[in-house]
Amino acid sequence: LLMGGVWMSRLLKNNLMDDVFNTENESFMQETRLMENEYSVNLPTRFYYKKRWNKGWINVVNPFRASMVLGTPGSGKSYAIVNNYIKQQIEKGFAMYIYDYKFPDLSEIAYNHLLHHLDAYKVKPQFYVINFDDPRKSHRCNPINPNFMTDISDAYESAYTIMLNLNRSWIQKQGDFFVESPIILLAAIIWFLKIYENGKYCTFPHAIEFLNRPYAQIFPILTSYDELANYLSPFMDAWEGGAQDQLQGQIASAKIPLSRMISPALYWVMTGDDFSLDINNPNEPKILVVGNNPDRQNIYSAALGLYNSRIVKLINKKKQLKSSVIIDELPTIYFRGLDNLIATARSNKVAVCLGFQDFSQLTRDYGDKESKVIQNTVGNVLSGQVVGETAKTLSERFGKVLQQRQSMTINRNDKSTSISTQMDSLIPASKISNLTQGMFVGAVSDNFDERIDQKIFHAEIVVDSAKVSAEMKAYQPIPVIVDFKNKVGSDNLKETIEANYRKVKQEILSLVDSEIQKIKNDPMLSNLIKG
């Protein structure tokens, strides 16, 4: 018994069991300097190193190399990071586009923060809202404004975005006949509306209504325009060859999903022109928020995706104001051209911040190829708790460091201790899978003239909860934009948007009747009318 006690005392003296989770080995020095510039986003942190908690900073000194914020629901990614991106970039005078999945969570933050920091802008920015749920609190904007379409490829991009948002399974089947056919048909309709009478009816609701006319009217009208005849030749070959079933299948592939978007409120918002989508125009800077609704995301995402794709085209240009694109819950919307925006936006001062739960979610909704491009081109990664393959991928991204290993051998007469070193994960996947709420891991990118030696971090992001709560209590709700009152002061919202809905339908009926009559009266075109 006495000998057993001696052996045990030898073991205890060496403290081998003091760090069962290898916390000391896996802690490391992190950035303690605040590195601020005119574009940076800076987040205060607390990190554990050498048996004590230290103050540090996550310095996103180059947000134009794009940022992705990952984390399971409840990990704190919006509260600790996305909200700070919005606030700090408004304080530094950025034009902004914000996709607000749970409207008005992010929108109210942006609106109220802008009210207190208008002096950050040389030209006072305007705050705009797109909200299909409540037309009273929504501006109107035509995402396919003819003034911003210069080529039929612009119409194709718009049609592509709409159809892939409505049919997410098509993302994996791009190039297939029954995927391309409805996209080409819708693109032709959009371009026809662009060239017809200088684009007076070039809106998405008018395109839906035109598509819902009988194909015996659609094809003669479209093919009577030389620039669309070749574009639609596969459809015309099927029609003239008597392949009516095939033709109806192609048209139905476009009609059926688009019919889900026939809504007076959606028609109201998308047929107006309160503002243009060039949000980073130095002479007219804008903060634009677009609100989705989780209960109606399948319908709204297609329309909002159209705003996304047009904005990407318009803002990714030189000699514009610095701007920010913040997309929280990215997989809920198909963002056409996102990979290209990340790759090219740096030189045009466009900062992209993407929030989502994990890489598997991104792969499911964007396809493996596009998901990989997004993962590998983003320069700043910030992650709360994630599990599985995402945790392993991040752990590999953070790399390995030299860690000490200690072992002990005890026998009757003596004990021996050996210390060795080996390369092991700096932040193991198991640690990432068990992060506490508010704890984040990640890596930031630096600049030539602003070197960050410790790019990797594993820390708690410090948020002054009392200050944030006080701010939120003082927030003003987003104001009513359109009153919808008639002359006697009664609410006429329903009547107004219903009247606009009927007006769109009537304008397309009149257009079709006029064009068909013109074709019948033209000897060169009358052969297009069948039967």
KAWOFEN-V536165 format. One record per residue. OMEGA is omega in whole degrees, -180 to 180 (none if undefined). NEAR is the number of other ideal C-beta (glycine too) atoms within 12 Angstrom. Layout:
<<OMEGA:NEAR> <OMEGA:NEAR>>
This chain:
<<179:7> <179:8> <178:13> <178:12> <179:11> <179:18> <-179:21> <180:16> <178:14> <-179:23> <-177:19> <-178:16> <-176:16> <174:22> <-178:14> <-175:20> <-178:14> <-173:16> <-174:19> <-179:10> <176:15> <-176:22> <-177:20> <-180:19> <-175:28> <172:29> <-176:27> <179:31> <-179:21> <-174:37> <-180:35> <180:22> <168:23> <-179:20> <-173:28> <171:19> <-173:21> <-179:21> <-165:30> <168:36> <-174:43> <-177:31> <178:43> <-176:28> <167:37> <179:26> <-177:34> <178:27> <180:25> <172:14> <175:11> <179:11> <-177:16> <176:25> <180:21> <-180:33> <164:29> <-176:48> <175:38> <-173:46> <178:33> <-180:33> <-179:46> <174:37> <175:33> <180:40> <171:46> <-177:48> <-177:44> <175:47> <177:42> <179:25> <180:20> <-179:16> <177:35> <-174:32> <178:42> <-175:36> <-174:33> <-171:38> <-174:40> <179:44> <179:36> <176:38> <-178:46> <-176:41> <-175:35> <-180:36> <172:45> <179:38> <-178:27> <170:31> <178:29> <161:45> <-173:45> <169:51> <-175:47> <173:53> <-174:46> <-175:41> <-180:34> <-179:26> <10:36> <-174:30> <-178:29> <-177:40> <-180:41> <176:31> <-178:38> <-177:45> <-176:37> <179:29> <178:36> <-180:37> <-177:23> <-176:18> <178:25> <-178:21> <178:15> <-175:27> <176:28> <175:14> <-177:18> <-179:19> <174:36> <-180:26> <-178:35> <-178:40> <168:41> <-175:48> <-177:36> <-178:37> <-175:28> <-178:27> <178:37> <-178:28> <179:31> <168:38> <178:36> <-179:33> <179:38> <-176:39> <176:45> <177:44> <-175:36> <-180:30> <-178:18> <175:30> <-176:32> <-173:17> <-179:18> <177:27> <175:17> <177:31> <178:40> <179:29> <-179:35> <180:48> <180:44> <-179:34> <-179:41> <-174:47> <-180:44> <173:38> <179:40> <-179:38> <-173:30> <179:26> <-179:19> <-179:30> <-179:32> <-174:21> <-178:18> <-178:23> <178:14> <-177:16> <-176:18> <170:23> <-177:28> <-175:26> <179:30> <178:35> <-180:38> <179:33> <180:44> <178:48> <179:36> <179:41> <179:52> <-179:50> <175:35> <180:44> <177:45> <-175:35> <-180:27> <178:32> <176:17> <173:12> <-177:25> <178:20> <-176:36> <174:36> <180:40> <177:43> <178:43> <179:39> <178:49> <-178:40> <179:33> <179:41> <-178:42> <171:28> <179:29> <-176:20> <176:32> <174:20> <-176:31> <-171:39> <175:41> <-179:35> <-177:37> <-175:42> <175:33> <176:32> <-173:27> <-175:14> <178:19> <-176:32> <179:22> <-179:17> <-176:30> <-176:37> <178:18> <178:24> <-179:36> <177:28> <180:18> <-178:24> <-178:29> <179:19> <177:14> <-180:11> <-174:16> <-178:19> <179:13> <-178:21> <180:30> <178:21> <180:21> <-179:35> <180:37> <179:21> <177:30> <-174:40> <-171:31> <179:21> <-178:31> <180:37> <178:19> <-176:23> <179:38> <-175:25> <179:29> <-179:26> <180:35> <178:38> <-179:35> <-176:40> <-171:43> <179:45> <-180:39> <-179:29> <179:23> <-179:25> <177:29> <-172:30> <177:37> <-169:30> <-177:43> <172:39> <-175:25> <-179:23> <-180:18> <-179:22> <-176:34> <164:41> <-178:45> <173:49> <176:44> <-174:49> <173:41> <178:39> <-177:26> <-179:19> <-176:14> <-172:24> <-179:30> <180:23> <-173:28> <-175:37> <180:41> <180:43> <-179:50> <176:48> <178:44> <175:50> <179:51> <-173:43> <179:41> <-180:41> <179:49> <179:40> <-171:34> <-175:35> <-175:42> <-178:32> <-180:24> <176:15> <175:13> <178:25> <175:33> <-174:33> <-177:43> <176:46> <-177:48> <-178:50> <176:46> <-175:42> <-177:35> <-175:44> <180:34> <-179:37> <177:42> <-174:40> <-179:41> <176:36> <-177:34> <-179:42> <179:27> <178:23> <180:38> <-175:36> <-172:25> <-171:24> <-174:38> <-177:26> <-180:16> <176:28> <174:32> <180:41> <-179:44> <176:50> <-176:48> <177:45> <175:45> <-170:45> <175:34> <-175:36> <-179:34> <177:24> <179:29> <180:39> <180:27> <-172:22> <-179:33> <-176:34> <-173:25> <-175:17> <-177:16> <178:30> <-180:32> <179:17> <180:22> <-179:37> <-171:35> <-179:20> <179:27> <-175:43> <-177:34> <-178:41> <177:43> <-174:48> <167:49> <-178:43> <170:31> <-175:41> <173:28> <-176:21> <180:21> <179:34> <179:32> <-180:23> <180:28> <179:40> <178:32> <180:19> <-178:30> <173:31> <-177:18> <175:20> <178:23> <-179:15> <178:23> <173:19> <180:18> <177:22> <-176:15> <175:21> <180:17> <172:22> <-174:12> <-171:11> <-171:11> <171:12> <177:21> <180:14> <177:19> <178:14> <179:14> <176:13> <176:14> <178:15> <179:14> <-175:22> <176:29> <176:33> <-177:42> <178:28> <-179:27> <177:21> <-180:32> <-179:39> <-176:27> <179:20> <176:35> <176:23> <-179:21> <176:24> <-177:32> <171:45> <179:45> <179:44> <179:34> <177:42> <-178:29> <179:25> <178:23> <-175:9> <177:10> <-177:23> <175:17> <-179:31> <-180:16> <-177:30> <-176:33> <179:37> <173:40> <-167:41> <171:39> <176:28> <-175:41> <177:26> <177:27> <-174:14> <-180:15> <180:10> <180:13> <179:22> <179:13> <178:11> <-176:21> <177:19> <-178:12> <-177:15> <171:22> <176:20> <177:18> <-172:32> <174:20> <-176:19> <177:26> <-172:26> <-177:16> <175:25> <176:15> <-173:14> <-179:6> <175:7> <179:9> <180:13> <179:17> <179:20> <-175:24> <-179:18> <-177:17> <-177:26> <175:32> <178:20> <177:20> <179:32> <180:29> <180:19> <178:23> <-179:34> <-178:26> <179:17> <179:28> <177:36> <-180:22> <179:22> <-178:30> <179:34> <-179:17> <-177:20> <179:33> <179:28> <180:19> <-179:21> <-180:27> <-177:20> <-179:14> <-178:16> <-179:10> <-175:12> <-172:22> <179:16> <179:15> <179:30> <-179:23> <177:21> <none:9>>
